[in-house]
């Protein structure tokens, strides 16, 4: 009886870890299907992000694919900045626990936030989007 009581918490923890792993695997598989339509994409626990040409789309990953997906064109973006949790403005809309976010300031003055878990990946995306935005601005519009 005593041994059963000792092993029960371990069994519960094991079952919870197995469920969490399966849940994350399902999110990743749904992301793979969603990301096929993009030239460049990223996935982490906070956001799935995809880029095709001048268009960006991102949303919160779920087992059914990203939800609350937002779309913008880089033509609408005036500023791309990277913020850490230490220097986030009060207007930041990042998930709890998120340590770094990419801010996109639009022509209208609104800001859109893309959460990241990895600073190097966030910096690479910032550099890529700024380069793409500069090339779009130097190319005349039809």
C-alpha positions in Angstrom: 0.0 0.0 0.0 2.8 2.4 0.9 4.7 1.7 -2.3 1.5 2.4 -4.3 1.1 5.7 -2.6 4.8 6.6 -3.4 4.5 5.6 -7.1 1.2 7.3 -7.8 2.6 10.8 -8.1 5.4 9.5 -10.4 2.8 7.8 -12.6 0.7 11.0 -12.7 3.7 13.1 -13.7 4.7 10.5 -16.4 1.1 10.6 -17.9 1.1 14.4 -17.8 4.6 14.5 -19.6 3.4 12.1 -22.2 0.3 14.1 -22.9 2.3 17.4 -23.1 4.7 15.8 -25.6 1.8 14.5 -27.7 0.1 17.9 -27.6 3.3 19.7 -28.8 3.8 17.1 -31.5 0.3 17.7 -32.8 0.9 21.5 -32.9 4.1 21.0 -34.8 2.5 18.7 -37.4 -0.4 21.3 -37.9 2.3 24.0 -38.3 4.1 22.0 -41.0 0.9 21.8 -43.0 0.3 25.5 -42.5 3.9 26.5 -43.3 3.9 24.9 -46.8 2.4 27.9 -48.4 5.2 30.2 -47.2 8.7 30.9 -48.5 10.0 31.3 -45.0 8.5 30.2 -41.7 9.2 29.8 -38.0 7.5 27.9 -35.2 7.9 28.2 -31.4 5.6 27.8 -28.5 4.4 31.4 -28.7 3.9 32.0 -32.4 3.9 30.5 -35.9 5.2 33.0 -38.5 5.2 32.8 -42.2 6.5 35.1 -44.9 5.8 35.1 -48.7 7.1 38.0 -50.6 6.0 41.1 -48.9 3.2 39.4 -46.9 3.5 38.2 -43.3 1.1 36.0 -41.3 1.4 34.8 -37.8 -0.7 33.3 -35.1 -0.9 31.3 -31.9 0.0 27.6 -32.6 -2.7 25.0 -31.7 -3.2 21.3 -32.6 -5.6 22.5 -35.4 -3.1 25.0 -36.9 -2.4 28.6 -36.0 -5.3 30.6 -34.5 -5.8 34.3 -34.2 -3.8 34.7 -37.4 -2.9 38.2 -38.4 -1.8 39.3 -41.8 0.1 42.4 -42.9 2.1 43.6 -45.9 5.5 45.0 -45.4 4.4 48.1 -47.4 2.3 49.0 -44.4 5.3 48.8 -42.0 7.3 51.9 -41.1 9.5 50.5 -38.4 10.7 47.0 -37.4 12.2 46.8 -33.9 13.3 44.1 -31.4 12.5 44.3 -27.7 13.4 42.2 -24.8 11.3 41.8 -21.6 13.5 44.4 -19.9 12.8 47.2 -22.4 9.3 46.4 -23.5 7.0 49.4 -23.9 3.7 49.4 -21.8 1.7 48.9 -25.1 3.4 45.5 -25.8 1.0 42.6 -26.3 3.1 39.6 -25.7 2.1 36.3 -24.1 3.0 35.8 -20.4 6.5 34.4 -20.1 7.7 35.6 -23.5 11.1 37.2 -23.3 11.5 38.8 -26.7 9.2 40.3 -29.3 9.4 41.8 -32.7 7.5 45.0 -33.1 6.1 46.1 -36.4 4.9 49.7 -36.5 2.3 50.3 -39.2 1.6 53.5 -41.2 -1.4 54.0 -39.0 0.8 54.2 -35.9 -0.5 50.8 -34.6 2.0 48.2 -33.4 1.8 44.5 -34.1 3.9 42.2 -31.9 5.3 38.8 -32.9 6.6 36.8 -29.9 9.8 34.8 -30.0 11.6 32.5 -27.6 15.0 32.7 -29.1 16.9 36.1 -29.4 19.1 35.0 -32.2 16.2 33.8 -34.3 14.3 37.0 -33.6 17.3 39.1 -34.6 17.7 37.1 -37.9 14.0 37.7 -38.7 14.4 41.4 -37.9 17.4 41.6 -40.3 15.6 39.7 -43.0 12.4 41.7 -42.8 14.3 45.0 -42.8 16.3 44.0 -45.8 13.2 42.9 -47.6 11.4 46.1 -46.6 14.3 48.3 -47.9 14.3 46.4 -51.2 10.5 46.9 -51.5 10.8 50.6 -50.8 13.5 51.0 -53.5 11.4 49.1 -56.1 8.7 51.3 -57.8 5.1 50.3 -57.2 3.1 49.4 -60.4 
